[in-house]
């Protein structure tokens, strides 16, 4: 959303305003005001023409309106339907984009870890954040943990008792609420870009979910996706700008710490009690042979012995 359209909305939020008044306030022509109002209407904003001038009515529940009132420095690129938000985010990253969120109502060709298929039906929040952090590549996993915490906090604000299974699956009573996939390009000591893909089952009915999954709607009822997405992005922005808070926040919302786990890595299975997480996301497991530190793998929670 460009600054002029945001200015139109901010001005109308205080009450009706005529075209000439808007033009003077925004230092643009009356014709430009009309064009921006029409563009906002096409984006779903309800702007009425009355005897008192333009009047702002209902703000869309989702879509480009997510950017309006968002207290985080992200630009929103919205799609009603898309193959993969991560694929589009990579295109934007290659073009030099930064601080852009590719957002979709429906995702038909997404993927998770190990190239597993991830289909996102209408009603979810399917997003990919294009970032250019000034960090070494070894610190990039912290952004994945931050995303998991941000999703968990937004879900809890909506009344969903979510928590995190290492490293980044957001669950409710063992059912998957969200998947996160992070991609990166860079050199040995410098990150070029990071894409954090976040797919959340929000306003999706149970019959439209895969086995083992749940949604915000199933847990707490239908929510306003605009407000939900804004909270997600605001929480993520707060965490990424204060990296020292990420691990303590992850520990607070962890479903894994204190659990007996089996972590399948490329070379072995690590079995024991998960006792801590270390930067940039290393799981510490107390095994029969001592402490093991796992950097990556599939984590399974086991029943107590």
C-alpha positions as CSV (number, residue, x, y, z in Angstrom):
1,X,0.0,0.0,0.0
2,X,1.6,3.3,-1.0
3,X,1.8,6.3,1.3
4,X,-1.0,8.3,-0.4
5,X,-3.6,5.5,-0.1
6,X,-2.6,5.0,3.5
7,X,-3.0,8.8,3.9
8,X,-6.5,8.6,2.5
9,X,-7.5,5.9,4.9
10,X,-5.9,7.7,7.9
11,X,-7.8,10.9,6.9
12,X,-11.1,9.2,6.5
13,X,-10.7,7.3,9.8
14,X,-11.5,10.6,11.6
15,X,-14.8,11.1,9.7
16,X,-16.1,12.1,6.3
17,X,-14.0,14.3,4.1
18,X,-14.6,15.8,0.7
19,X,-12.4,15.3,-2.3
20,X,-11.0,18.9,-2.3
21,X,-10.2,18.5,1.5
22,X,-8.4,15.2,0.9
23,X,-6.5,16.7,-2.0
24,X,-5.4,19.7,0.1
25,X,-4.5,17.4,3.1
26,X,-2.5,15.0,1.0
27,X,-1.0,17.6,-1.4
28,X,-2.3,15.8,-4.5
29,X,-4.8,16.6,-7.2
30,X,-8.5,15.9,-6.9
31,X,-8.2,13.5,-9.8
32,X,-5.4,11.6,-7.9
33,X,-7.7,11.4,-4.9
34,X,-10.4,9.8,-7.0
35,X,-7.9,7.3,-8.5
36,X,-6.6,6.3,-5.0
37,X,-10.2,5.9,-3.7
38,X,-11.1,3.7,-6.6
39,X,-8.0,1.6,-6.0
40,X,-8.8,1.2,-2.4
41,X,-12.4,0.1,-3.3
42,X,-11.0,-2.5,-5.7
43,X,-8.9,-3.8,-2.8
44,X,-12.1,-4.3,-0.7
45,X,-12.2,-1.2,1.4
46,X,-15.8,0.2,1.7
47,X,-15.6,3.9,0.9
48,X,-18.9,5.6,0.4
49,X,-19.6,8.8,-1.5
50,X,-22.0,10.9,0.6
51,X,-23.2,14.5,0.8
52,X,-20.4,15.1,3.4
53,X,-17.7,13.6,1.1
54,X,-16.0,10.3,1.3
55,X,-16.8,8.1,4.3
56,X,-14.8,5.0,5.3
57,X,-17.0,2.0,6.0
58,X,-16.0,-1.6,6.6
59,X,-12.3,-2.6,6.4
60,X,-11.8,-5.9,4.7
61,X,-11.3,-9.0,6.9
62,X,-8.2,-10.0,4.9
63,X,-6.2,-9.3,1.8
64,X,-4.2,-6.1,1.1
65,X,-6.0,-4.5,4.1
66,X,-3.5,-6.4,6.4
67,X,-1.0,-3.7,5.7
68,X,-3.4,-1.0,7.0
69,X,-2.8,-0.5,10.7
70,X,0.1,-2.9,10.7
71,X,2.7,-1.9,13.3
72,X,5.6,-3.6,11.6
73,X,7.7,-2.4,8.6
74,X,6.4,-4.9,6.0
75,X,4.9,-4.4,2.6
76,X,2.1,-6.8,1.7
77,X,1.8,-8.5,-1.7
78,X,-1.5,-10.3,-1.6
79,X,-2.9,-13.1,-3.8
80,X,-6.3,-14.8,-3.7
81,X,-4.6,-18.0,-4.8
82,X,-1.0,-18.9,-5.4
83,X,1.1,-22.0,-6.1
84,X,3.7,-21.3,-3.4
85,X,4.3,-18.2,-1.5
86,X,7.9,-19.2,-1.0
87,X,8.4,-19.5,-4.7
88,X,7.0,-16.0,-5.3
89,X,9.2,-14.7,-2.4
90,X,12.3,-16.2,-4.0
91,X,11.4,-14.3,-7.2
92,X,11.1,-11.1,-5.2
93,X,14.4,-11.7,-3.3
94,X,16.2,-12.2,-6.7
95,X,14.8,-8.8,-7.7
96,X,16.3,-7.2,-4.6
97,X,13.1,-6.9,-2.5
98,X,13.3,-6.7,1.2
99,X,10.7,-6.6,4.1
100,X,7.9,-7.9,1.8
101,X,5.3,-10.4,2.9
102,X,3.8,-12.6,0.2
103,X,0.3,-13.4,1.5
104,X,-2.4,-15.6,0.1
105,X,-5.9,-16.9,1.0
106,X,-5.2,-20.2,-0.8
107,X,-1.9,-22.0,-1.6
108,X,-2.1,-24.9,-4.0
109,X,1.5,-26.0,-4.5
110,X,3.3,-25.4,-1.2
111,X,5.9,-27.6,0.3
112,X,7.3,-28.4,3.7
113,X,10.5,-30.0,4.9
114,X,12.1,-32.7,2.7
115,X,9.9,-31.4,-0.2
116,X,6.7,-32.7,1.5
117,X,3.6,-31.4,-0.2
118,X,1.7,-28.6,1.7
119,X,-1.7,-27.6,0.4
120,X,-3.3,-24.6,2.0
121,X,-7.1,-24.3,1.6
122,X,-8.9,-21.0,1.5
123,X,-9.3,-19.5,5.0
124,X,-5.7,-20.0,6.1
125,X,-2.9,-17.6,6.4
126,X,-0.2,-18.6,3.9
127,X,2.7,-16.2,3.9
128,X,6.4,-15.9,3.1
129,X,8.5,-13.1,4.5
130,X,11.4,-11.8,2.4
131,X,14.2,-10.6,4.8
132,X,17.7,-9.3,4.4
133,X,19.1,-9.5,7.9
134,X,22.6,-8.4,8.7
135,X,23.6,-11.7,10.4
136,X,26.0,-14.6,9.6
137,X,24.3,-17.6,8.0
138,X,24.9,-19.6,11.2
139,X,22.4,-17.4,13.0
140,X,19.6,-17.8,10.4
141,X,17.9,-20.6,12.3
142,X,17.0,-18.1,15.0
143,X,14.5,-16.5,12.6
144,X,12.7,-19.9,12.3
145,X,12.4,-20.1,16.0
146,X,11.2,-16.5,16.1
147,X,8.5,-17.4,13.6
148,X,7.3,-20.3,15.7
149,X,7.1,-18.1,18.8
150,X,5.2,-15.4,16.9
151,X,2.6,-17.9,15.6
152,X,2.2,-19.4,19.1
153,X,1.7,-16.0,20.6
154,X,-0.9,-14.9,18.0
155,X,-2.7,-18.2,18.4
156,X,-2.8,-17.9,22.2
157,X,-4.2,-14.4,21.9
158,X,-6.9,-15.9,19.8
159,X,-7.7,-18.4,22.5
160,X,-5.8,-21.4,21.1
161,X,-3.5,-23.3,23.6
162,X,-0.7,-23.7,21.1
163,X,2.9,-24.7,21.8
164,X,6.0,-25.6,19.9
165,X,7.5,-29.0,19.0
166,X,11.2,-28.7,18.2
167,X,12.2,-27.0,16.1
168,X,9.3,-25.1,14.7
169,X,6.0,-27.1,14.5
170,X,3.2,-25.3,16.2
171,X,0.8,-27.8,17.7
172,X,-2.4,-28.0,19.8
173,X,-2.6,-31.3,21.8
174,X,-0.3,-32.9,19.3
175,X,-2.3,-31.7,16.2
176,X,-0.5,-29.5,13.7
177,X,-1.6,-25.9,13.5
178,X,1.2,-24.4,11.5
179,X,4.2,-25.3,9.4
180,X,7.3,-23.2,8.9
181,X,9.9,-23.5,6.1
182,X,13.0,-21.2,6.0
183,X,15.2,-20.8,2.9
184,X,18.4,-18.8,2.7
185,X,20.9,-17.6,0.2
186,X,24.3,-16.2,1.1
187,X,28.0,-16.6,1.4
188,X,30.2,-18.0,4.1
189,X,30.0,-14.9,6.3
190,X,27.0,-13.0,4.9
191,X,23.4,-13.6,4.3
192,X,22.0,-12.3,1.0
193,X,18.3,-13.1,1.9
194,X,16.2,-15.2,4.1
195,X,12.7,-16.3,3.3
196,X,10.5,-17.5,6.2
197,X,7.5,-19.4,5.0
198,X,4.7,-19.6,7.5
199,X,1.5,-21.6,6.8
200,X,-1.3,-21.5,9.5
201,X,-4.6,-23.2,9.5
202,X,-6.8,-20.4,10.7
203,X,-10.5,-20.2,9.5
204,X,-10.6,-23.7,8.1
205,X,-13.3,-26.3,9.0
206,X,-12.2,-29.7,10.4
207,X,-13.4,-31.6,7.3
208,X,-11.1,-29.6,5.1
209,X,-8.0,-30.4,7.2
210,X,-5.6,-33.3,6.7
211,X,-5.4,-36.0,9.3
212,X,-3.5,-34.9,12.3
213,X,-4.1,-31.2,11.7
214,X,-6.2,-28.6,13.5
215,X,-7.1,-25.0,13.0
216,X,-7.8,-21.8,14.9
217,X,-11.5,-22.1,14.0
218,X,-11.7,-25.7,15.3
219,X,-10.1,-24.7,18.6
220,X,-11.5,-21.2,19.3
221,X,-14.0,-20.3,16.5
222,X,-13.7,-18.0,13.5
223,X,-11.3,-15.1,14.0
224,X,-10.5,-11.9,12.0
225,X,-7.6,-13.0,9.8
226,X,-6.5,-9.4,9.3
227,X,-6.0,-8.8,13.0
228,X,-4.5,-12.3,13.4
229,X,-2.0,-11.8,10.6
230,X,-1.0,-8.3,12.0
231,X,-0.3,-9.8,15.4
232,X,1.8,-12.5,13.8
233,X,3.9,-10.0,11.9
234,X,4.2,-7.6,14.8
235,X,5.3,-10.3,17.2
236,X,7.9,-11.6,14.6
237,X,9.2,-8.1,14.0
238,X,9.6,-7.6,17.7
239,X,11.6,-10.8,18.2
240,X,13.9,-10.4,15.2
241,X,14.9,-6.9,16.3
242,X,15.8,-8.3,19.8
243,X,17.4,-11.7,19.1
244,X,18.4,-12.2,22.8
245,X,14.7,-12.8,23.6
246,X,14.1,-15.5,21.0
247,X,15.4,-18.5,22.9
248,X,13.8,-17.6,26.3
249,X,10.5,-17.1,24.5
250,X,10.8,-20.4,22.6
251,X,11.5,-22.2,25.9
252,X,8.4,-20.7,27.5
253,X,6.2,-22.1,24.7
254,X,8.0,-25.4,24.2
255,X,6.1,-28.7,24.2
256,X,9.4,-30.6,23.7
257,X,11.6,-29.6,26.7
258,X,11.1,-32.1,29.5
259,X,9.8,-34.7,27.1
260,X,11.3,-38.0,26.2
261,X,12.1,-37.8,22.5
262,X,13.5,-39.6,19.5
263,X,15.2,-37.4,17.0
264,X,15.9,-38.9,13.6
265,X,19.0,-37.3,12.1
266,X,20.8,-38.2,8.8
267,X,23.2,-40.5,10.6
268,X,21.4,-41.8,13.7
269,X,18.5,-41.7,16.1
270,X,19.0,-39.7,19.3
271,X,16.8,-40.9,22.1
272,X,16.5,-39.4,25.6
273,X,15.0,-36.4,27.5
274,X,15.1,-33.0,25.8
275,X,16.5,-30.7,28.4
276,X,17.3,-27.4,26.7
277,X,17.8,-25.5,23.4
278,X,20.9,-23.6,22.6
279,X,21.6,-21.0,19.9
280,X,20.9,-21.0,17.1
281,X,18.3,-23.8,17.7
282,X,20.3,-26.8,18.9
283,X,18.3,-29.3,20.9
284,X,20.1,-30.7,23.9
285,X,19.1,-34.3,24.7
286,X,20.1,-36.2,27.8
287,X,20.7,-39.7,26.5
288,X,22.0,-42.9,28.2
289,X,25.5,-42.0,26.8
290,X,25.4,-38.4,28.0
291,X,24.3,-35.1,26.5
292,X,23.8,-35.0,22.7
293,X,23.4,-31.8,20.7
294,X,21.1,-32.1,17.7
295,X,21.3,-29.4,15.0
296,X,18.6,-30.8,12.7
297,X,16.2,-33.8,12.5
298,X,12.7,-35.0,12.8
299,X,11.6,-35.0,16.5
300,X,9.1,-37.5,17.9
301,X,7.7,-37.2,21.4
302,X,7.8,-40.6,23.1
303,X,5.7,-42.0,26.0
304,X,7.6,-41.9,29.3
305,X,9.4,-45.2,30.0
